[in-house]
Every structure is written in C-alpha cells, then in structure tokens.
Amino acid sequence: MAGLATYDAIGRGYTGTRRPDPRLARALHDALGDARSVLNVGAGAGAYEPGGVPVVAVEPSRVMIEQRPAGAAPAVQARAEELPFADASFDAALAVLTDHHWTARVRGLRELRRVARRRVVLCNAAPSAAARFWLTTDYLPGFVRLFPPRYRAPGFWEDELAAELGGSVRIAPFPIPHDCVDGFYGAFWRRSEAYLDPRVRAGISVFARLDADEVAGGIARLAADLASGLWQSRHARLLDLDELDLGYRIVIADL
C-alpha cells in the first residue's frame, strides 16, 4: 500500500500517538551534523525536523501536511520518487520511518542522493530483523510477508543502501527506549497493553496494511495472554530492560 493512500486514510489522528522521541531526535540531529539546509522526505506532521537551519518538508499526504504545527518548515506535496528540486539543492536529505511506504524504494534512494550535496540520513528498521519482535512472531506473523522475500535476507537491505546511496555509508543501531514517546510499531515492546488501544494502532501503518482478520485475531490473543499472565511469563526478561534492539537503524551516507 502506498504511503499516500495509507496516511490519507488513517492519518487524521496521527499526532495523538506519534510525537517525536527526544532520544531519537538527538541521534538524528547528531547524524545530520553541521548540515546548513535539510530536505525532510516523507515528513509527515514534522517530527524530527532540526531547528536552527532551513528545512523544506516533502510529504505526499495532504492529511499529514494539514497536521503540521504553526511555524513548521514549509511543506511541498510530492513523492520521494519524484522530488521537485534540482540536483544538490540541500546539504542533507533526511527520511525517517518512511521508505517502507515508497512505491519504488530504489528510485527514492536515488532521489535522496541526487538532491543532497553532502549527506543522506535515513532511519528505519532493517526488514531482516522483523522476526525479532514478539508482536510479529507471536501475534502478527503476516507482518513479515509485507516485505518482498529479497529484503528478508540478511544483508540485502544494507547492501542496497550502500549501492544506491554511494559514498561512505555508516549504519548504527538505535535501541528503542522502554518509554519511547513516538508510537511507531516497535515503541511499546515493554508496554504490550498499548497495542490493545485502537488509537495506538491507528497511528501505526502496519495495522492498516495487514489483513483485518489477522489483526483482530492477533489482538484478541494478545488481550487474552495479558489477562491470563501468559505474556508476562513468556517475556519476563523484557520487563527489566531499559532499551531493546529491534533492528531499527540510523543510516548515514556521506556523499
């Protein structure tokens, strides 16, 4: 499902559960370094846009653009695969939790590289790590099938990034804090009851992309396992962790 259709359909209450987490914001701003201008691609409602430098946002969904707060960077309604800017227009291009929505991912990566003079910064979960998360393995196994088989192979995602972004590519883990305030798919790994809340699920595109019967069945099983104590006994080790590596990565490509 393309990002435009998804967020025009489910994005109206997005900012209720999707707020920038300060630790991820800090990591992304460090990754941008001393960039003097930034293009934020798949910008949504404006999370993680750096302050103090000129920023232009690109977002395909009008629903998301309308949720950008007063004073946010100017937004252009466009797609990652067809950025309406000249070559090397910005010091850095930024794409946070968005490339899985692109209809042509390789083309989008090439566009990021084209418009950036110095650096591309991308943040998302490596598809090969999808099966690390208990929500996927125990309750929503169909999530893995959303990725083409080649992306599930260890190393394919990383090799594609290096091939398409070129230059020097560094990939660093971002373990998810147990109290992450940005309610993306992996954010509630230690707060499992949050996934029972339809408002939380409405802010996570995975639930809109999966078969509705699978989602309903998975959430019902999770509710039953929480009520019986089975989830707590099965995942007791998680309750003492402050953070967990679920495969989320920050990619820095110096051009």
Salt bridges, closest charged atoms under 4 A:
ASP21 OD2 - ARG23 NH2 2.72
ASP34 OD1 - ARG118 NH2 2.59
GLU49 OE1 - ARG68 NH2 2.93
GLU81 OE1 - ARG79 NH2 3.48
GLU82 OE2 - ARG79 NH1 2.77
ASP87 OD1 - ARG114 NH1 2.85
ASP91 OD1 - ARG117 NH2 3.04
ASP91 OD2 - ARG118 NH1 3.19
ASP99 OD2 - ARG105 NE 2.72
GLU111 OE2 - ARG114 NE 2.66
ASP138 OD2 - ARG234 NH1 3.61
ASP138 OD2 - HIS235 NE2 3.09
GLU160 OE1 - ARG105 NH1 2.15
GLU164 OE1 - ARG110 NE 2.63
ASP179 OD1 - ARG23 NH1 2.66
ASP182 OD1 - ARG18 NE 2.53
ASP197 OD2 - ARG199 NH2 2.93
GLU214 OE1 - ARG145 NH2 3.91
ASP225 OD2 - ARG234 NH1 3.90
ASP245 OD1 - ARG132 NH1 3.38
ASP245 OD1 - ARG249 NH1 2.90
ASP254 OD1 - ARG119 NE 2.59
ASP254 OD2 - ARG170 NH2 2.86
